[in-house]
Amino acid sequence: MSVPRVTVQAEDFDLGAEVTALRAQDAGIGAVASFIGTVRDRNDGLGVSAMELEHYPGMTESAIETMIDEAHSRFDIRGARVIHRVGLLQPLDQIMMVAVTSAHRGQAFLACEFLMDYLKTQAPFWKKEQTPEGARWVDARSSDDAAVARWGLRAGNAALPPAPKA
């Protein structure tokens, strides 16, 4: 059974199970690099009690598939898996994961970092934080734009559709 490359879901995920499924497809894998993002309890100096993530179904998955295709063209990788959660999340909850397989660790690490930088700037997700001062949409960071620029890509944050109405 083939593991999908991209899943957007409300449910939590198990990194170990995801990596096991990804590795089971290919005996030529010698390395797996992964990253998991979690909800922090603070952002920009304010407490965060919850985060809500929204997306446009279909458009989001397609954008991430394109990112994975780009990673395959740049790096000698054998597979990749991205899971991103949507809905209401609490501090310490897992938000997303990227797992990349390759024959050797260097390519897996590079591709995983590339996908993370790409996701932060190009994936059409909108994050709303609940703070003591009320709800606020999380803006793109210039540091994320700089991170993706090192790969020769231009950040597309201005090209994203506006955030959904509160």
Secondary structure, DSSP 8 states (H G I E B T S, - for coil): ----SEEEESS---HHHHHHHHHTT-TT--EEEEEEEE--SEETTEE-SEEEEEE-TTHHHHHHHHHHHHHHHHS-EEEEEEEEE-EEE-TT-EEEEEEEEESSHHHHHHHHHHHHHHHHHHS-EEEEEEETTEEEE----HHHHHHHHTTT----GGGS------
